[in-house]
């Protein structure tokens, strides 16, 4: 295989590899897998927020439970003192105020606890629903993957075969010419190599002027198109593969 033939074949292989990648991307089941994974990622982000908030609420609930316990204990002690009659009549007014304050503390703690518990229950339910949805998305992803495995396997085998051939063809070019090709392939999005047909390059189709034509054909069989700057194959013998 000549270098001219290798350049043309390498371009064919690379274009074929691009086509295989596009074929995978366009598989309906593969698209479904990507959609499901995007939904799972979004769900995980939302779930992280819910779980964090639920844990914060749990800490608040623990704190208010302790405060409520202390307030009730103080209230019970005060009631015991009142029942035992150990309070001087001169202290009754202050005691009643103290008992009223304790009752308000208990009521406030219970109100706060009820609100926190309601929010906690809501978050716990949201977490449960998210877990159920995540399981459903996992099942859908598994089903979609199984549905496209056969086609993916066929495409993967073709890609492996193309890559093996690509390695052998690239070795014909040498490092410098291969680097030039790869740079052009990236720049021109796949159409890096063209051939001269008469006075016309096969890709850009801009007619070479006689002076430019004769200068190119005298220099080498591999050149750069003076118009589009792709790699230009001057020898028609490159078609004989």
Secondary structure as GFF3:
##gff-version 3
##sequence-region A 1 241
A	DSSP	alpha_helix	3	26	.	.	.	ID=ss1
A	DSSP	alpha_helix	28	84	.	.	.	ID=ss2
A	DSSP	three_ten_helix	89	91	.	.	.	ID=ss3
A	DSSP	alpha_helix	92	173	.	.	.	ID=ss4
A	DSSP	alpha_helix	175	187	.	.	.	ID=ss5
A	DSSP	beta_strand	193	197	.	.	.	ID=ss6
A	DSSP	beta_strand	200	201	.	.	.	ID=ss7
A	DSSP	alpha_helix	210	219	.	.	.	ID=ss8
A	DSSP	beta_strand	222	224	.	.	.	ID=ss9
A	DSSP	beta_strand	231	233	.	.	.	ID=ss10
A	DSSP	three_ten_helix	236	239	.	.	.	ID=ss11
###
